[in-house]
Amino acid sequence: MDDQVGGRGGGAERLTAVLRPVRAGNGFEEALEQILQVLRLGLVPADERLPAERELAARLGVSRVTLREVLKVLQDEGLVESRRGRYGGTFVCRRPSPAGDAGRAELRRRIADVDLEDALRLREVLDVGAAGLCAAEPPGTEGAARLRAALAATEEAAPADYRRMDTALHLTLAELSGSPSLAAQYAAVRATVNDLLDCIPLLVRNLGHSQAQHAALVAAVCEGDADGAREMMREHCAGTAALLRGFLA
């Protein structure tokens, strides 16, 4: 397939400032964020074609399997469509579906007064701090049991309950940090983050990735690995932030 965007010469160069190799820890989320930014900025107009899969995957530094999962999400959201044939490929939709219009109206209402970057930064500071404090003084038998039970609840949760269970796990970490003030501040910022999360789709690929990070995080805390716990939480927050920026920024 022709690698030019929309079949026009020079089109692919428009994407250079936006598309860049992603970090290994959150490849799916960051690739999705970048392509959403391309669409949001109108760098590929409606009815024009995105670069070929091989070029997109190379620009982003992800496998074509991961890229196809990203494109499937965008297709499910009515943002792109796949066309077959000699001149086929992934094309930007002229307008979103009615459901997409309603979703965007809700997004505008819900985030009108929210400073996205401020909320994400505060959430990361508190989450990473809580993880480090918990691991620096590993929880006793009771605390470790609470953490593992919260982790198990996220693993067993139905999609409709996942974000509630995810919140419970993070709040448990905050509570076990030994700082009631930190726990209170985290609860407040998490409420804001949850409002934002409720405005974007629940992605199966992201859930599996998050669960792997949750498991590694709980293991690091219980083993007293403060550096490992902080780094895993930082990576976990970065994945969520990439999705929120991609859909909402």
Secondary structure, 3 states (H helix, E strand, C coil): CCCCHHHCCCHHHHHCCCCCCCCHHHHHHHHHHHHHHHHHCCCCCCCCECCCHHHHHHHHCCCHHHHHHHHHHHHHCCCEEEECCCCCEEEECCCCCHHHHHHHHHHHHHHCCCCHHHHHHHHHHHHHHHHHHHHHCCCCHHHHHHHHHHHHHHHHCCHHHHHHHHHHHHHHHHHCCCCHHHHHHHHHHHHHHHHHHCCCCCCHHHHHHHHHHHHHHHHHHHCCCHHHHHHHHHHHHHHHHHHHHHHHC
